[in-house]
Amino acid sequence: QVQLVESGGGLVQPGGSLRLSCVASGTIITWYTMGWYRRAPGKQRELVAHTTSGSTTYVDSVKGRFTISRDNAKNTVYLQMNTLKPEDTAVYYCNNVPAVWAWGQGTQVTVSS
């Protein structure tokens, strides 16, 4: 059974940065496209970034500000978030793409002054 554990969220002021981590167990992420998703209050969960075989893709709203990376040896995926905006406030989750594993608890990111 695959388990995903996200961490690194918190409260940050607009313009600040956070680095999220996601550790997977019960599988080897090397063979999968991995992504970061987020669910903002009152909205559906959306895929914001994903990575596979060295390539990365971002939704327009985070391009140039977020960077997804992975350490396959550690079975871990990261999301570096810079120049954060209030509209980035959401619970952030990782999963493969498309998402077929059970969702983790996510990590809350709140951008507010």
C-alpha positions as a Markdown table, in Angstrom:
| # | Residue | x | y | z |
|---|---|---|---|---|
| 1 | Gln | 0.0 | 0.0 | 0.0 |
| 2 | Val | 1.4 | 3.3 | -1.1 |
| 3 | Gln | 1.6 | 6.1 | 1.6 |
| 4 | Leu | 2.4 | 9.7 | 0.8 |
| 5 | Val | 3.5 | 12.1 | 3.6 |
| 6 | Glu | 3.7 | 15.8 | 2.8 |
| 7 | Ser | 5.4 | 18.4 | 4.9 |
| 8 | Gly | 6.9 | 21.9 | 4.9 |
| 9 | Gly | 3.8 | 24.0 | 4.7 |
| 10 | Gly | 3.1 | 27.0 | 7.0 |
| 11 | Leu | 2.2 | 30.6 | 7.2 |
| 12 | Val | 4.2 | 33.0 | 5.1 |
| 13 | Gln | 3.9 | 36.6 | 4.0 |
| 14 | Pro | 3.3 | 37.5 | 0.4 |
| 15 | Gly | 6.6 | 37.4 | -1.5 |
| 16 | Gly | 8.0 | 34.7 | 0.8 |
| 17 | Ser | 9.2 | 31.2 | 0.1 |
| 18 | Leu | 8.5 | 27.6 | 1.3 |
| 19 | Arg | 9.8 | 24.2 | 0.3 |
| 20 | Leu | 7.5 | 21.3 | 0.4 |
| 21 | Ser | 8.5 | 17.7 | 0.7 |
| 22 | Cys | 6.7 | 14.5 | -0.1 |
| 23 | Val | 8.0 | 11.1 | 1.0 |
| 24 | Ala | 6.5 | 8.0 | -0.6 |
| 25 | Ser | 6.6 | 4.5 | 0.9 |
| 26 | Gly | 5.3 | 1.2 | -0.4 |
| 27 | Thr | 6.4 | 2.0 | -4.0 |
| 28 | Ile | 9.4 | 3.3 | -5.9 |
| 29 | Ile | 8.7 | 6.6 | -7.5 |
| 30 | Thr | 11.4 | 6.3 | -10.1 |
| 31 | Trp | 9.1 | 4.9 | -12.7 |
| 32 | Tyr | 6.3 | 7.3 | -12.2 |
| 33 | Thr | 5.3 | 10.8 | -13.2 |
| 34 | Met | 5.0 | 12.7 | -9.9 |
| 35 | Gly | 3.1 | 15.8 | -9.3 |
| 36 | Trp | 2.1 | 18.4 | -6.8 |
| 37 | Tyr | -1.6 | 19.3 | -6.5 |
| 38 | Arg | -3.4 | 21.8 | -4.4 |
| 39 | Arg | -6.9 | 22.4 | -3.2 |
| 40 | Ala | -7.8 | 26.0 | -2.3 |
| 41 | Pro | -10.8 | 26.8 | -0.2 |
| 42 | Gly | -14.0 | 26.3 | -2.2 |
| 43 | Lys | -12.2 | 25.0 | -5.2 |
| 44 | Gln | -11.4 | 21.7 | -6.8 |
| 45 | Arg | -8.0 | 20.1 | -6.5 |
| 46 | Glu | -5.7 | 21.1 | -9.3 |
| 47 | Leu | -2.4 | 19.8 | -10.6 |
| 48 | Val | 0.2 | 22.6 | -10.4 |
| 49 | Ala | 3.4 | 20.9 | -11.3 |
| 50 | His | 4.7 | 17.5 | -12.4 |
| 51 | Thr | 7.9 | 15.9 | -13.4 |
| 52 | Thr | 8.9 | 12.8 | -15.4 |
| 53 | Ser | 12.2 | 11.6 | -16.9 |
| 54 | Gly | 13.9 | 15.0 | -16.3 |
| 55 | Ser | 11.1 | 17.1 | -17.7 |
| 56 | Thr | 8.9 | 19.4 | -15.7 |
| 57 | Thr | 5.5 | 21.1 | -16.4 |
| 58 | Tyr | 3.7 | 23.8 | -14.6 |
| 59 | Val | 0.3 | 25.4 | -14.6 |
| 60 | Asp | 0.5 | 29.0 | -15.8 |
| 61 | Ser | -0.3 | 30.5 | -12.5 |
| 62 | Val | 2.9 | 29.2 | -10.9 |
| 63 | Lys | 5.4 | 29.3 | -13.8 |
| 64 | Gly | 8.5 | 31.1 | -12.9 |
| 65 | Arg | 7.8 | 30.9 | -9.2 |
| 66 | Phe | 7.6 | 27.2 | -8.4 |
| 67 | Thr | 10.1 | 24.5 | -9.0 |
| 68 | Ile | 9.4 | 20.8 | -8.8 |
| 69 | Ser | 12.2 | 18.3 | -8.2 |
| 70 | Arg | 12.7 | 14.8 | -7.1 |
| 71 | Asp | 15.3 | 12.6 | -5.4 |
| 72 | Asn | 14.5 | 9.1 | -6.5 |
| 73 | Ala | 17.1 | 7.6 | -4.1 |
| 74 | Lys | 15.1 | 9.1 | -1.2 |
| 75 | Asn | 11.8 | 8.4 | -2.8 |
| 76 | Thr | 11.0 | 12.1 | -2.3 |
| 77 | Val | 9.5 | 14.9 | -4.4 |
| 78 | Tyr | 10.0 | 18.6 | -3.6 |
| 79 | Leu | 8.2 | 21.8 | -4.5 |
| 80 | Gln | 10.2 | 25.0 | -4.0 |
| 81 | Met | 7.7 | 27.9 | -3.9 |
| 82 | Asn | 9.0 | 31.4 | -4.3 |
| 83 | Thr | 7.3 | 34.8 | -4.6 |
| 84 | Leu | 4.2 | 33.4 | -2.9 |
| 85 | Lys | 0.9 | 35.1 | -3.4 |
| 86 | Pro | -2.3 | 35.0 | -1.3 |
| 87 | Glu | -3.9 | 33.0 | -4.1 |
| 88 | Asp | -1.4 | 30.2 | -3.5 |
| 89 | Thr | -3.1 | 29.5 | -0.2 |
| 90 | Ala | -4.2 | 25.9 | -0.3 |
| 91 | Val | -3.6 | 22.4 | 1.0 |
| 92 | Tyr | -0.8 | 20.9 | -1.1 |
| 93 | Tyr | -0.7 | 17.2 | -1.9 |
| 94 | Cys | 1.6 | 15.0 | -4.0 |
| 95 | Asn | 0.6 | 12.0 | -6.0 |
| 96 | Asn | 1.5 | 10.4 | -9.3 |
| 97 | Val | 0.0 | 11.7 | -12.5 |
| 98 | Pro | -2.8 | 10.8 | -13.1 |
| 99 | Ala | -3.4 | 10.4 | -9.3 |
| 100 | Val | -4.2 | 6.8 | -8.6 |
| 101 | Trp | -2.7 | 6.4 | -5.1 |
| 102 | Ala | -4.5 | 7.2 | -1.9 |
| 103 | Trp | -4.1 | 10.8 | -1.0 |
| 104 | Gly | -1.9 | 11.8 | 2.0 |
| 105 | Gln | -3.0 | 14.3 | 4.6 |
| 106 | Gly | -1.5 | 17.2 | 2.6 |
| 107 | Thr | 0.3 | 20.2 | 4.0 |
| 108 | Gln | -1.4 | 23.6 | 4.5 |
| 109 | Val | 0.2 | 26.7 | 2.9 |
| 110 | Thr | -1.2 | 30.0 | 4.0 |
| 111 | Val | 0.0 | 33.2 | 2.4 |
| 112 | Ser | -1.1 | 36.2 | 4.3 |
| 113 | Ser | 0.2 | 39.4 | 5.8 |
